Amino acid sequence: MPDRQQGTGLTDGPPRTLLIAGIAVAAAAVATVLAIAVMHRTPHRPLVIGWVPAPQATSPACAAVTSALPQRLGDYHRATPAPPAPPATAAWSGNGEPIVLRCGLERPADFVVGAPIQVVDTVQWFQQADGAGTTWVTVDRPVYIALTLPDGSGPTPIQDVSDVIAATIPAVPINPGPPRG
């Protein structure tokens, strides 16, 4: 009987105490990893979204686009707005400042004839200057939609939102308003 110890009925292999110790170490490692993950988990607190004039926020176009927005934009995940949230808004949080979308806004005052626009996946955007991050406003849809992106958010969020806008709201001719004089 080469596989058994004579008279004991035990098979060759590691001692039982070594197996038990190995299982205990593995279980402790799993428990430690889970405990660290729970401690480092950031709670999902409601995000305060400030109010801005949005006369078309209750329009069918805004309802269509906001209901089609994804749960993730790149590394950002959909955030719960703190009540009372403005209508036709959405937010995503990540590391640092959030991404905020607002639909139904008034035409930006600084969007005039000759203002530069950026085309992202068939949607035309006008960049507004603001202090934190960058706000882009759609200018080729029947409603103005603003997307505020924090610095370093990358191109994925505006690409994903552009895809949703292109799929839910048809394009219209751009109306930049009168030139500044």
Summary of the structure (lengths in Angstrom):
residues: 181
radius of gyration: 27.4
end to end distance: 102.4
largest distance: 104.8
contacts: 474
relative contact order: 0.15
helix: 25%
strand: 23%
